[in-house]
C-alpha cells in the first residue's frame, strides 16, 4: 500500500511544469550516461596505452595523452544533456538542447586540440632544447615554441568560436569579412615586426645557426650570443656586440663554422730566379715531407705554378683535420719555419721584389750629337 501511495504521489507531483517521474528518469539516465562515458573513456585509454606500448610511436603516445585530458565537467554536461533529452520539453527547448550538444562537443574538441598542441610543443622543446640552458639556445627555442603555440592555439579557438556562433544562429559571414579586413590593416601596420617574428620562427625551426656558433654574414663575423624574437646579437672579433634584424639576417648568405670539420688551405711562396732547375724540381717534394710530418695535416698537392714578375711561384694545398683556427695557425707557422730551414739547406733563397733598370748611353754621333754637345 505504501509503495502504491508513493507511486501515485510521484505520478501526480510535478516540478517546474515537468512530472516528477520524468525528472527522476532523466536524472537516472544522466547518472547512467556519466558512468558509461567514463567506462568507455577508460577502455579507449587502455587500448591506446596498449597500442603505444607495442608500437612505441609518437602518435600512439599523443593519443593516450589527449584522451587523458578529457574534461570531467564536460562529461557531466553531456550526461545531463542525455538525461534532458528524455524530458518532455517544448519544441524550442529541444532546439536549445541540440545547440548545447554542439557547444559541449566543440569545447571538448577544442580542449583535445589544445592538449595536442601543448604536447607537440613540449616534445619539440625536448627534442631541440639544449641540455645547458646557460648557452642561450634555450631562450631562442623557448621563445619560438611560445610563438608557435600561441599561433596554433589562436587558430584553434577561433575555429571553435566561429563554429559555435554559426550553430547558435549568428551570421558569421560579415564577421569573418570584417576580421579579414581588420587583419589586413593590422598586418600592413606591423609587417616589419611580423616579418622579424616569422624570421625568428624560421631560425628556430630550420636552424641555420644556433647560439654559440661562429658565423660570417656579409662584412660581419662573430659569435652568436642571443637569438630574439626580433633581432640577433653577434659578438664580433673586435669585441663589440652587433645587433642585426632577423629578416635582414636571413636575406644574406650565412657562413656557419660550427659544422666545420676540416680546413682546406691554399698558400703560395716564391723563390729567386737564381734557383737551378734541379733545385726547383726538389722543392715540391720537400714541402710534401714537411706537411706529412704533421699528424693533423693531409697533403694534397704542391706545384711549381708560374714564372712571376720577380720569382718562381709555387702553390701548395693541404687539409687540416682539426677545425680550430688556432691549431691551423700553429701548424702553418711550423710549415713556414721548416720551409725556411730546408730552403736554406738546399741553397735556395726566397724571392724579394726586384727590378732591373737598363740605362741606355747617349749617342756620340748622329743628327742629335751637336745638340747634345751644345747642351
C-alpha positions as CSV (number, residue, x, y, z in Angstrom):
1,X,0.0,0.0,0.0
2,X,2.8,2.4,0.9
3,X,4.5,1.6,-2.4
4,X,1.3,2.3,-4.3
5,X,0.8,5.5,-2.5
6,X,4.4,6.6,-3.2
7,X,4.0,5.7,-6.9
8,X,0.8,7.7,-7.1
9,X,2.5,10.7,-5.4
10,X,5.3,10.5,-7.9
11,X,3.0,10.3,-10.9
12,X,0.9,13.2,-9.7
13,X,3.7,15.5,-8.5
14,X,5.3,18.0,-10.9
15,X,8.2,20.4,-10.6
16,X,8.7,23.4,-12.9
17,X,5.9,22.1,-15.0
18,X,7.5,18.7,-15.5
19,X,6.3,15.4,-14.0
20,X,8.5,14.2,-11.1
21,X,8.7,10.7,-12.6
22,X,10.1,12.3,-15.8
23,X,12.7,14.2,-13.9
24,X,13.7,11.1,-11.9
25,X,14.0,9.2,-15.1
26,X,16.2,11.9,-16.7
27,X,18.4,12.0,-13.6
28,X,18.8,8.2,-13.6
29,X,19.7,8.4,-17.4
30,X,22.2,11.1,-16.7
31,X,23.9,9.1,-13.9
32,X,24.0,6.0,-16.1
33,X,25.3,8.0,-19.1
34,X,28.1,9.5,-17.0
35,X,29.1,6.1,-15.8
36,X,29.0,4.7,-19.3
37,X,31.0,7.6,-20.8
38,X,33.7,7.2,-18.0
39,X,33.9,3.4,-18.7
40,X,34.2,3.9,-22.5
41,X,36.9,6.5,-21.9
42,X,38.9,4.2,-19.7
43,X,38.6,1.4,-22.2
44,X,39.7,3.6,-25.1
45,X,42.6,5.0,-23.0
46,X,43.6,1.4,-22.0
47,X,43.6,0.3,-25.6
48,X,45.6,3.3,-26.7
49,X,48.2,2.6,-23.9
50,X,48.5,-1.0,-25.1
51,X,48.9,0.2,-28.7
52,X,51.5,2.8,-27.6
53,X,53.5,0.1,-25.7
54,X,53.5,-2.2,-28.7
55,X,54.3,0.4,-31.4
56,X,56.3,2.8,-29.3
57,X,55.2,5.6,-31.6
58,X,54.7,9.3,-31.0
59,X,51.2,9.2,-32.5
60,X,50.0,6.5,-30.1
61,X,51.5,8.3,-27.0
62,X,49.9,11.5,-28.1
63,X,46.6,9.8,-28.4
64,X,46.9,8.5,-24.9
65,X,47.8,11.9,-23.5
66,X,44.9,13.6,-25.4
67,X,42.3,11.1,-24.2
68,X,43.6,11.5,-20.6
69,X,42.9,15.2,-20.9
70,X,39.2,14.8,-21.4
71,X,37.3,17.3,-19.3
72,X,35.2,15.7,-16.5
73,X,32.9,18.7,-16.2
74,X,32.1,18.4,-20.0
75,X,31.5,14.7,-19.5
76,X,29.0,15.6,-16.8
77,X,27.3,18.2,-19.1
78,X,27.0,15.6,-21.8
79,X,25.5,13.1,-19.4
80,X,23.0,15.8,-18.2
81,X,22.1,16.5,-21.8
82,X,21.4,12.9,-22.5
83,X,19.1,12.8,-19.5
84,X,17.4,16.1,-20.5
85,X,16.7,14.6,-23.9
86,X,14.2,12.2,-22.1
87,X,12.3,15.1,-20.7
88,X,9.0,16.2,-22.3
89,X,10.2,19.7,-23.2
90,X,8.6,22.2,-25.6
91,X,9.9,22.4,-29.1
92,X,12.1,25.5,-28.6
93,X,13.9,23.8,-25.7
94,X,14.7,20.8,-27.8
95,X,16.4,23.1,-30.3
96,X,18.4,24.7,-27.4
97,X,19.4,21.2,-26.2
98,X,20.8,20.4,-29.7
99,X,22.8,23.6,-29.6
100,X,24.1,22.8,-26.2
101,X,25.2,19.4,-27.5
102,X,27.2,21.0,-30.3
103,X,28.7,23.6,-27.9
104,X,29.8,20.9,-25.4
105,X,31.3,18.7,-28.2
106,X,33.0,21.7,-29.8
107,X,34.5,22.8,-26.5
108,X,35.8,19.2,-25.9
109,X,37.3,19.1,-29.3
110,X,39.0,22.4,-28.6
111,X,40.4,21.1,-25.3
112,X,41.7,18.0,-27.1
113,X,43.3,20.1,-29.8
114,X,44.9,22.4,-27.2
115,X,46.3,19.5,-25.4
116,X,47.7,18.0,-28.6
117,X,49.3,21.4,-29.4
118,X,50.9,21.6,-25.9
119,X,52.2,18.1,-26.2
120,X,53.6,18.7,-29.6
121,X,55.4,21.9,-28.5
122,X,56.7,20.1,-25.3
123,X,58.2,17.3,-27.4
124,X,59.7,19.9,-29.8
125,X,61.4,21.5,-26.8
126,X,62.6,18.1,-25.6
127,X,64.0,17.3,-29.0
128,X,65.6,20.6,-29.9
129,X,66.2,22.2,-26.5
130,X,69.8,22.2,-25.3
131,X,70.9,20.4,-22.1
132,X,72.6,23.5,-20.9
133,X,70.2,26.5,-20.8
134,X,73.1,28.8,-20.0
135,X,74.2,28.8,-23.6
136,X,71.2,30.9,-24.6
137,X,69.8,28.4,-27.1
138,X,67.1,27.5,-24.6
139,X,65.8,31.1,-24.7
140,X,65.7,31.0,-28.5
141,X,63.9,27.7,-28.8
142,X,61.6,28.6,-25.9
143,X,60.6,31.9,-27.5
144,X,59.9,30.3,-30.8
145,X,57.9,27.5,-29.3
146,X,55.8,30.0,-27.4
147,X,55.1,31.9,-30.6
148,X,54.2,28.7,-32.4
149,X,52.0,27.5,-29.5
150,X,50.2,30.9,-29.3
151,X,49.6,31.0,-33.1
152,X,48.2,27.4,-33.2
153,X,46.0,28.0,-30.1
154,X,44.6,31.2,-31.5
155,X,43.8,29.5,-34.8
156,X,42.1,26.5,-33.0
157,X,39.9,28.6,-30.7
158,X,39.0,30.9,-33.5
159,X,37.6,28.0,-35.5
160,X,35.8,26.6,-32.4
161,X,34.3,30.0,-31.6
162,X,33.1,30.6,-35.2
163,X,31.6,27.1,-35.3
164,X,29.7,27.7,-32.1
165,X,28.4,31.1,-33.2
166,X,27.3,29.6,-36.5
167,X,25.5,26.8,-34.8
168,X,23.6,29.1,-32.4
169,X,22.3,31.1,-35.4
170,X,24.8,34.0,-35.6
171,X,25.6,35.1,-39.2
172,X,29.4,34.9,-39.2
173,X,29.9,35.8,-42.9
174,X,30.0,39.6,-42.2
175,X,32.0,38.9,-39.0
176,X,34.7,36.9,-40.9
177,X,34.8,39.6,-43.6
178,X,35.4,42.3,-41.1
179,X,38.0,40.2,-39.4
180,X,39.7,39.8,-42.7
181,X,39.8,43.5,-43.5
182,X,40.9,44.3,-40.0
183,X,43.6,41.6,-40.1
184,X,45.0,43.0,-43.4
185,X,45.1,46.5,-41.9
186,X,46.9,45.2,-38.8
187,X,49.3,43.1,-40.9
188,X,50.2,46.1,-43.0
189,X,50.8,48.2,-39.9
190,X,53.1,45.7,-38.3
191,X,54.5,43.9,-41.3
192,X,58.1,44.6,-40.3
193,X,57.6,43.3,-36.8
194,X,55.7,40.2,-38.1
195,X,58.4,39.6,-40.6
196,X,61.0,39.5,-37.8
197,X,58.8,37.2,-35.7
198,X,58.4,34.8,-38.5
199,X,62.1,35.0,-39.3
200,X,62.8,34.1,-35.7
201,X,60.5,31.1,-36.1
202,X,62.3,30.1,-39.3
203,X,65.6,30.3,-37.5
204,X,64.3,28.1,-34.6
205,X,62.8,25.5,-36.9
206,X,65.4,25.5,-39.8
207,X,68.4,26.2,-37.5
208,X,70.8,27.8,-40.0
209,X,72.8,28.8,-36.8
210,X,72.4,28.5,-33.1
211,X,73.6,30.4,-30.0
212,X,77.4,29.8,-29.7
213,X,78.0,29.4,-33.4
214,X,80.7,31.4,-35.2
215,X,79.2,32.9,-38.3
216,X,80.0,35.3,-41.1
217,X,77.2,37.4,-42.7
218,X,78.4,40.0,-45.2
219,X,81.1,42.0,-43.5
220,X,80.1,40.8,-40.0
221,X,82.0,38.0,-38.4
222,X,81.4,36.9,-34.8
223,X,79.8,34.5,-32.3
224,X,76.0,34.4,-32.0
225,X,75.0,35.4,-28.4
226,X,71.3,35.8,-28.4
227,X,68.6,35.0,-30.9
228,X,65.5,37.0,-30.0
229,X,62.0,37.4,-31.5
230,X,63.1,40.5,-33.5
231,X,66.9,40.7,-33.6
232,X,70.0,38.5,-33.3
233,X,73.0,39.7,-31.3
234,X,76.5,38.8,-32.5
235,X,79.8,39.4,-30.6
236,X,82.3,40.4,-33.2
237,X,86.0,39.6,-33.2
238,X,86.8,43.2,-32.2
239,X,84.6,42.7,-29.1
240,X,81.6,44.9,-29.8
241,X,78.1,43.5,-29.9
242,X,76.3,43.8,-33.3
243,X,72.5,43.7,-33.4
244,X,71.0,42.5,-36.7
245,X,67.3,42.2,-37.7
246,X,66.3,38.6,-38.2
247,X,64.7,39.4,-41.5
248,X,67.8,41.1,-42.8
249,X,69.9,38.3,-41.5
250,X,68.1,35.6,-43.4
251,X,68.2,37.7,-46.7
252,X,72.0,37.2,-46.8
253,X,74.3,34.2,-47.3
254,X,75.4,32.9,-43.9
255,X,78.7,31.1,-43.4
256,X,78.4,28.9,-40.3
257,X,81.7,27.4,-39.0
258,X,80.1,25.2,-36.3
259,X,80.0,22.1,-38.6
260,X,83.5,22.8,-40.0
261,X,85.4,19.5,-39.7
262,X,88.4,20.1,-41.9
263,X,90.1,23.2,-43.4
264,X,91.4,23.4,-47.0
265,X,94.4,25.6,-47.0
266,X,96.0,27.1,-50.1
267,X,99.2,29.1,-49.7
268,X,102.0,30.1,-52.0
269,X,105.6,31.3,-51.9
270,X,108.2,32.4,-54.4
271,X,111.9,31.6,-54.8
272,X,114.6,33.7,-56.5
273,X,115.2,33.4,-60.2
274,X,118.8,32.2,-59.5
275,X,117.3,28.8,-58.5
276,X,118.6,25.9,-60.7
277,X,116.1,23.6,-62.4
278,X,117.2,20.7,-60.2
279,X,116.6,22.8,-57.0
280,X,113.2,23.9,-58.4
281,X,112.2,20.3,-59.0
282,X,113.2,19.2,-55.5
283,X,111.1,21.9,-53.7
284,X,107.6,20.2,-54.1
285,X,108.9,17.0,-52.5
286,X,110.5,19.0,-49.7
287,X,107.2,20.7,-49.0
288,X,105.3,17.4,-49.1
289,X,107.6,15.9,-46.4
290,X,107.1,18.9,-44.2
291,X,103.3,18.6,-44.3
292,X,103.2,14.8,-44.0
293,X,105.4,15.1,-40.9
294,X,102.4,16.7,-39.1
295,X,99.8,14.2,-37.9
296,X,96.9,16.6,-38.2
297,X,97.7,17.6,-41.8
298,X,96.7,15.8,-45.0
299,X,98.8,16.7,-48.1
300,X,97.0,17.4,-51.3
301,X,99.5,18.9,-53.8
302,X,102.5,21.2,-54.3
303,X,103.5,22.6,-57.7
304,X,105.8,25.0,-59.4
305,X,103.0,27.2,-60.5
306,X,104.2,30.0,-62.7
307,X,107.0,32.4,-63.6
308,X,106.3,35.5,-61.6
309,X,107.5,39.1,-62.2
310,X,110.4,38.6,-59.8
311,X,110.0,35.0,-58.5
312,X,109.4,31.4,-59.3
313,X,105.9,30.9,-57.8
314,X,104.8,27.7,-56.0
315,X,101.3,26.8,-54.8
316,X,100.6,24.3,-52.0
317,X,97.3,22.8,-51.0
318,X,96.7,20.7,-47.8
319,X,93.9,19.9,-45.3
320,X,93.9,20.5,-41.6
321,X,92.0,17.7,-39.8
322,X,91.2,20.0,-36.8
323,X,88.6,22.8,-37.2
324,X,90.2,25.1,-34.6
325,X,91.7,28.2,-36.2
326,X,94.5,28.4,-33.6
327,X,95.6,24.8,-34.5
328,X,95.7,25.7,-38.2
329,X,97.8,28.8,-37.5
330,X,100.3,26.9,-35.3
331,X,100.7,24.2,-38.0
332,X,101.1,26.8,-40.7
333,X,103.8,28.5,-38.7
334,X,105.6,25.2,-38.2
335,X,105.5,24.7,-42.0
336,X,106.8,28.1,-42.7
337,X,109.7,27.7,-40.3
338,X,110.5,24.3,-41.7
339,X,110.4,25.7,-45.2
340,X,112.9,28.4,-44.3
341,X,115.3,25.8,-42.9
342,X,115.0,23.4,-45.7
343,X,115.4,26.0,-48.4
344,X,118.4,27.5,-46.7
345,X,120.0,24.0,-46.5
346,X,119.2,23.5,-50.2
347,X,120.9,26.8,-51.1
348,X,117.6,28.4,-52.4
349,X,116.7,31.9,-51.5
350,X,113.2,33.3,-51.1
351,X,112.4,35.9,-53.8
352,X,112.1,39.5,-53.0
353,X,110.5,42.1,-55.3
354,X,113.4,43.3,-57.6
355,X,113.5,45.4,-60.7
356,X,116.4,45.7,-63.1
357,X,116.8,49.1,-64.8
358,X,118.8,49.3,-68.0
359,X,120.2,52.8,-68.8
360,X,121.0,53.4,-72.5
361,X,124.1,55.6,-73.2
362,X,123.7,58.8,-75.2
363,X,124.6,58.6,-78.9
364,X,128.0,60.1,-79.8
365,X,127.3,60.5,-83.5
366,X,124.3,61.3,-85.4
367,X,121.8,64.1,-86.0
368,X,121.4,64.8,-82.3
369,X,125.1,64.8,-81.3
370,X,125.7,68.5,-82.0
371,X,122.6,69.5,-79.9
372,X,123.8,67.3,-77.0
373,X,127.3,68.8,-77.2
374,X,125.8,72.3,-77.1
375,X,123.9,71.5,-74.0
